[in-house]
Amino acid sequence: MKIKYYVWLVLLFISNAAAAQDIKFVASASKTQVATGETFEVTFTANGNIDNFKPPGFGGFQVLSGPNQSSSMSSINGVTSVNIGLSYYLVPIKEGEFAIGPAIAIANGKQYRSAPLRIKVTKGRAVPQNNQSAADPVNAPATGNSTDISKRIFIRAVTNKSNVYQGEQLSVSYKLYTNIEIVDNGLDKLPDFNGFWSQEIKNNSQTVKWTTETYKGTRYNVALLKEIILFPERYGDLTLDPLAMTFVVRQSSAKSNDPFDLFFGSYEDVKYKIKSAPIAIHVKPLPEAGKPAGFQGAVGNFALLTAADKTELKANEALNYSIRITGSGNLKLLKTPEITFAADLEKYDPKVNDRITETVSGVSGTREYTYLLIPRHQGNYKIEPYKFSYFNPVSRKYITLTGSEFNLKVAKGAPGSAVAAFPAGSQQDVKMIDKDIRYIKTEGDLTKSGDDFFGSLGYYMLLAAGPVLFIAAFGYRKWHREHNKDVVVVKERKAGKLAVKHLETAQKQLQAGNQKAFYEAIYRGLYGYLADKFNIAAAALNKDHIAVQLRERKMSEGLITQLIETLDLCEMARYAPVSGTGEQQVYEKAKQIINDIENA
């Protein structure tokens, strides 16, 4: 039988494309089997920013605390990811099997539901039941007069710093002050820490700890609601948004003239909404003077230790090289070290081990990166000293730490190891490693070149197509890089597409009757469009600066007035209902403003 030769040529095009990552919203429990009276944690996690969150009902459980919010951001190879966590501490109050239903999260106008959780509760200690639940709405017979109650119950936001550097840690504590009886309470809105990476300090205590404090000459009972550590991610004047809650308080009633009420005392339960005052934080940029090469944004006070578990080994044996960074500061935001090893040292992605604690004084502890290295050939290798630079906000100076240098002596590997050099030998030697080497066949039929597809005109045309397609791909890549190398121009070019995306979201919210989400989408769409179109930094993104930029580009005063009015309307509608202007009219007006700017 003739042996036929067929040649198949495949050229792979790899193009630069960005795929939008869908939001993943999952629920998890620290335990799925607990006893009555035993505390456990339920966490809802999203791998991106969410606009709204609705918790499930917690029937059969007492809510000790929650939602406790945490967030983190990481950047690997230029890809930034955000993780948001909302957790509750629960205590089961009766035996049985219970289902915690799905929570709902809204992100970019799309609704996500977590999977339900099943919890088995066995017999334990008895738990006194109460009617208070952090996840249930507060119902009360009346609304309080702020002039009567505002001085008897309020929330204060207290920070340890208000003037910091970008990346410098600070903390904020939300405290409840009261000298009036509280019947019930509910959380209305958690603070939005826009511009900050935040980490909440979790409180595992099952009860609220009350203390007494004198504030402005008046004595109050004080409870600590939340403690949060913050790291500013950009410079400028940033604001810590309020924490909002609703309370039902019990106060004496002066409406009754009944003698029995006057003798025994009369009271009424009143619903009262309160929120803390916003706090301004001035964030300074890190100084450019003295910034070391390779600085990756570490801010705090750190120490460095490098180690290798062995310096003498054989080829294809593994060693562990570790970099340990200890101290206080933005440890969780540290980027993976950029290290170049010798070409013959095969390197694997590092294993990251954190031993970090969060307290009101900040984040401290140790982060360790451990690299697995495998020398593939014998010889002498050097691991250059690793240099770690950070900015110390106390001394206001950059500091560079240098690790140890390691000289590796690698001997010849054992026979049969993964990448070994085999000496020449007989055929019997070769048969022992038959997996790597095959004998050349000495029998079989041969055909003359050109009898089949091999060697034909079509074969050579197909063979020539490979280099041509490669040159075309190379030319396309060069054009793509030139076309996209100016970030400002790219953002300006894509500003219209970004605005259209937000307007589509607004249209969906309008059709769904969600007024607040509609105005939020219009507000974000206009600000995002203007920031990209005119290259306005986030710290300078305000209406006055926008008006100046439009006038410099000879935009009409009528257009500027319409834009400012629309931004004011959207900003007001995010916090309170508006009347007199239809949502469809606002949508068309925003759309026309963007078209006028694009065509100007």
N, C-alpha and C positions, 0 to 999 in steps of 0.2 A: 504494500500500500504506500502510495506516495505521501510524503510529508508536505503539507501546504503551509506556507508562511503568510500570515495576515498581520498587517501593521495597523494599529488603531492609535491615532494621535489625538490627545485631549489637551486643550489649553484652558486653564482656569483663570477667569477674570475675578479679581477681588476688588470691589469698589467700596468707597467710603460711604456708609449709610448709617443713619442713627435711627434706632428703633425705640419708640416710646414705651417705657416700662409700665405695665399695668399695675395698679395698686393691689396689693395683697393684704387683706384684712382678716386676721385670725384671732381666735380666742383660745386661751389655755388656762389650766388650773394647776396650782402647785401640788394638789392632792385630789384624787378622784374618789377616795374613800376616807371619811373622817368620822369622828364621834361627836355627839352633841356637846357643845361648849368648846370644841377645838377650833382654833383659828386657822384659816387657809386663805390663799390669795388667788384671785381671778384676774387675768390680764388680757386686755385687748390691744393688739399690736398692728400698726400699719407701716408699710415700707415707703411712706411718702407723706406729704402734708395733707391733712384733712380739714375741711371747712366747717363741718358740724358733726356732732357725735350724740347719739341717743342710746343710753344704756338699756339693758333688758330689765325685766322685773326680777327681783330676788326673793320670790315667795318661798317660805320655809327657812329663811336665813335672816340674821341681823347684820346690817352693814355697819362695821366699826369705823371705817374710814374710806374715803374715795369720792370721786375719782382722783387718784394720785397720778399726776402727769410727769412723764419723763420723755426726753427727746435726745437724739444723737445724730451726728452727721459725720460721714467719712468720705474720703476722696481717694480712689485707687486708680492709677493710670489715667487721671483726668476725668474719671467718671464719679460724679458726686451722688451719694445716696443718703436719704434721710429716713430715720426710724422714729415713730411716735408710739409711746406706750401709755395706756390708761388702766390703772389697776384699782381693785377694791379688796379690802380685807373683810372677810365674812365669817360668821359663826352660825352653824346650824342649830336650830332650836327644837327640832323634833326628829324622830327616827323615820327612815323610809328612803325611797329613791326619788330624787328630784331632778328636774331638768331646768337648767338656766338657759333661757331662750336666746335667740341671736341678738346681738347689738347691731346698730345701724350707723354707718359712717357715710358722709357725703364728701366727695373729692372731685373737683373739676366738674361739678354738676351731675356726677354719676353716683348712684347709690350702691353701697357695698354692705353685705350682711355676713356676719360671722356665723360659723357653725354652732349649733347648740351644744352645751356641755351636760353630761349626766354625772351626778354626784350621789354616791351611796353613803347614807348617814347611819351609823350604828349607835348603840346606847352608850352614853357617857354621862357627864355631869349635867344637872338641870341648869337651864339658862332662863333668867327672868326676862319676860318679853316686854317690849315697849312699842309704842306706836310710831316711833321716829325712824325714818329710813332716808338715807342720803339720796336714794334713787327715786323716791316718791315725791309728787308735787305737794306743796303746802296749801291747805285749805283753811281759811279763816273767815269769820263772819263780817269783818270790817277792815277798812284800810286806815292806817294810822296817820295822824297829823305830824308832819316832820318837825314842826316847831315845838311839839310837845315831847317827842321821843328822841330826836336827833342827838341830844346831849346825854341821853341815858344808855344808848347802845350805838356803837359805831365800829368800823374796821379801820385799822391803821396799817399801812405798808411801811416797813422800816428797813432801810438798807444800811450796810456798813460802809459803803462808798458811793459817791455820786460823780466822781471825777477819776476816770480810769483810762488805761491804755487798751488798745484793741488786743483782745486775747487775755487780758488780765481778769482774774476771777473776782467776783463780788457776790454777795448774798442778799436776799430780801426775805423778810419774815412778815407774814400777814397775821395780825393779832386782833382778836375780838375783845372789845371793852364794853362792859355792861354793869349796871346796877339796878336792873329791872328783871323780873321773872320771865324766863323763856319757856314757852310751851312746846314749840316745834320750830324746825328750820329746814331749809332746802337750798341747794347750790343752784344759782342762776347762770353764772358764767365764770369760767376760769380765765386768768389773765392770758393775753396773747403776747408772748415774748418775741415780737418781731425784731430781727436783727441780733438775737442772742441764741447761743446754745444753752439749753437749760437742763438741770438735773434736780429733781425733787428729793429732799431728804425724807426717807420713809420713816414713819412712826409706827412701830409694831404694837404699841400699847393699846389695850382694848378700851380704855377710858380716857376721857379728856382731862388733862391736868390743869387745874385752875390755880391761879396765884392772885395776889392783891397788889395793886399798884396805884399810886397817886399821880394823876395826870391833870395838869392845869388847875391844881388846887382841889380836885375832886377824886374821891377814892372809888376805884372800880375793881370788879372781878375780871381777870384777864385770862383768856385761853389762846393758845398758839394754834392757829388754823393750818398754816403751811409754812415750810421753810424750803427755799429754792436757791440753788447755786447757779450763777449765770456767768457766761463768757461772751462778751460782745464780739460779733463776727465781722463788723464793719465799724468805721469811725464816723463821727458826726454826733448830733444831738438826738439821742434815742429816748423813747418813753416806755416805761413799764405800765401796761394797761391795768385797770382796776380789777379786783376780785369782787364779784357781785353775789349777794345772797338775799334770801327772803326769810324773815323771822315772824313767828307768831308770838307776841309778848302779852303778858297779862298786867293790866294796870287798873288802878282804882277808878270807879265810875262815879261821876258827880251828877248823873242824870236822875237818880232815884231819890224820891222824898219819902219813901216808905220807912216808918220808924224801925222796923226789923232790919232793913238794909243799912240804916244809919248806925244801928247798934252793933250788928254782927259784921258789917263791912260788905260793900258791893264792888264787883270788878267786871271787866269785859276783856275779851281776847281780841287783839288787833293785829292785822297783818301789816308788816312794815318792811319795805325794801331798802337795803343799804349797799353801798359799795365803797371801796377804799379810793382815796384820791390818787390820780396818776402821778408818777414820779419821773422827773427828767434826769437822765444820765448823760453826762458829757464824756464822749469816748474820743481819746486822742490817737492819731495814727502813730505807728511805731516809727521812730526816727530813722532816716536814711543814712545819716552819718554814722560810720563805724559798723554798718550791717555786714556781717561776714558772708563770704560766698558759701552757698549751700544752706543758708538759714531757711528753715521750713516752718516757722511760725510758733515755735515753743516759747511760752511766756510763763515765768515763775521763778523758782529756785530749785535747781536740780544737781544731782551728782551722777557720774557715769562709771560703769564697771564693765569691762569686756573680758571674756574668758573662753578658752578652748579646752575641751575635756581630754585631749591628747595632742601631742606634737610629733610623736613617732608612730608610724603605722605603715601598713602595706597598701599597695595599689588596690583599689576597689573596696577598701574598708571605709567605713563612715566615721566622721567625727562631728561633734556638735560645737558650733561657734555661737556664743550668746552675747547680746548687748543688753545690759540692764540699766534702766534710767529710773532713778529714785528721787523723790522730792515732792513739792507741792506746786500746783499750777494746772495748766490745761493738759493733764496727762492723757485723758481720753481722746483728745484731739490730735495727738502726735501722729505724724505720718510715718509710714514704713521707711526705715533707713535706706538710703541709696548707696549701695556698696558694690564695688567692682572687684571680683576675685580673678585669680589667674585662669586662663582659658581651660586648663586641664583639671580645674577643680569644679566638678559638677555641683551646681547650687539648686536647692529646692526652696520654694516659698517659705518664709519664716513662720514658725508657730508663735503666736502671741499669748502671753500669760500675764494677766492683770491681778494684782493684789492691791486694790484701791479702796479707800474709805471716803465717804462723803459726810462732812459735818458742816455746821453753820459757819465754821472758820474757813471752809474750802475743801478742795479735793486734794488728797495726798496719798502717797503709797509708791508702788513700783510697777513699771511695765517692762517686761522682758521679751526680747525677740530672739528666738533660737533658730539658727540656720543649720540644716543638715548638709554637710559637704562631703563629696566623695572624690578623692584624687584618682584619676584613671590611668596614670602612668607613674613609674618610679621617678624620683628626682627630688630636688629641694625647692620648696615653695615658700613664699612669704605672704602673710596676711597683714596688709598695711594697717597702721593705727587708725581706728575710726574716730572721726571728729564730730562732736555734737555741739551745736550752737543754740543759745537761748537768750532771751531778753529778760533782765531782772528789773521789774518795775520799781523796786525800792531804790536801787542804786542808779536806775535809769541808764544802764549800760548793757551792751552785748557781751556775753561771756562764751568762750569756746573751750570745751573740755576735750581732752585727747585720751583715747584708750591705749591699751598695750599693743605692741607688735608681736606677732607669733611667727616663728620659723618652723616649717614642717619638713620632716625628713621622711620621705616615702620610699619604702623598699619595694623590691619586685613582688608582684602579687602571686598568690598561690596558684598552681595549675588548675585550670577549669573555672577560674573566676570569670566574671561577666565580660570584661574586655581585656583578655590576655593575649600576648603574642606567642603563637605556637611555633616551635622549631620545625624545620623540615624533617620529614621522616618517611617511612615506607608507607605502602598502601594500607597496611594493617593499622598504622597510627592514624591515618586519615579516617578509616572506618569508625574509629572510636568517637569522632566528632562529626558524624554523618549529618547532624542537624545543620552544620554550618557550610560544608563543602560537598558538592555532588561531582561524581566522575563525569568526564566527557564521554559521550556515547561514541563508540567506534563502529557500530553497525547501523544499517538503515539505508533507505533509498534517497538519492539526491536528485533534484530537478534543476534544469538550466534556468539561469536568471532571465526573467522576462516572459516565461511561459504563463505565469499567473499574475496576480495584482502586484506582487513584489517586483520592483524594477520597472513597472509600466509608467506611462505619462501621468496617469491619474495619481499614482503613488508619489511622484516627485512634486506634482502640484499641491497635493495635500501636505507634503513635507515642507514646502515653501510657505504654506499658509501660516505655519506656526510663528516664524520670526516676524511676518507682516503684522499679525494680530498682536504680538508682543510689543512691537514698536507703536502700534496704535494705542495700546493700553498705557504705555509709558507716556505718550503725548497727552492722553486724556488726564492722567494723574498730574502732569506738570501744569496743564491748563486749570485743573480744579484747585491746585494749591495757589496759583497766582490769583485766581478769581476769589479766593476766600482768605487770603493772608491778612487783609486789613479787617480786624474785628469790628471796628466802628462802622465801616461801610457795609459789612455783612449784616450787622444788627439793624442798620437803617433800611437795608433792602428787605429784610424779613419783618420789619415792624408792621406792615400792612397785614401780613398773614397772621401775626400774633393777635392783632386787633380783631380780625375776622373770626378767629377761634373763640375769643371772649364774647363777641357779639352773638355767635351761634349758641354759646352756653346761656347767654341772657335770654335769647329767643325761647329756648327750651324751658327755662324757669318761668318765663312769662306765660307760656302755654300751660304750665303746671299750676299757675296761680301762686307761685312762691315769690312774693313781692320783695322780701329782704334779700334772697339769693339773687334776684334779678338786678337790683341796684348794686349789689356787691360785684357782680360780673361786669356791669357797665363801668363801675368805678375802677376796677382792676384793668379792664381793657383800655380805657383812656390813659391812665397813668403809665401802664406798660408800653403803650404805643408811643407816647410822647418821650419817655425815657430812651427808647431805642432809636426813634426817629431823629432826635436832636442831641443824642449822646449826653444825656443829663445823668450825673451820678445820683445814687440813691439818697445820699446825705443832702443834696441840693434840690430834690424833687418836691417843690412846693409851687403853689399857684402863682406867686409873684415872679419867681424865676422863670416859670413856663411862659408867662405873659411877656417878659423881657425877650426871651428867645424867639417868640413869634413875631414881635415887633422888629427885631433885628432882621428877620427874613421877610419883612414887608407884608405880613399878613394884615388883613383888614381889622379895624377895631370892632366891627360887628361880629366877626368870627371869634375874636378873642373874648368878647363879652359873652357870647353864647357858650363857649367852652367853659369859662369860669362859672357861669350860672349852672351848667349841667354838673360840673364837679361838686359844687356846693350842695345841689339837690341830692345827688347820689350819696354824699358824705352824711347829710342829715337823715336820709332815708335808711341808712344802715343802723341807726340807733333809735329812730322814732318814726311812727307812721306819718306820711305826707299826704296832702290833699290838694286839689286844684289842678293837678297835672297828671294825665294818663300815662301809664307805663309804655303803651305803644307809641305815644308822642315822644317820650324820652328816648326810646329805642331809635326811632327815625331820626331824631335830632342828633344823637351820638353818631349814627351812621353817616349823616350828611356832613358833620364836622370833620370826620376822618377823610371823607371823599374830597372836601374842599382843601384840606391841608395837602393831600396827595397830589391834587391837580394844580396847586398854587405854583 
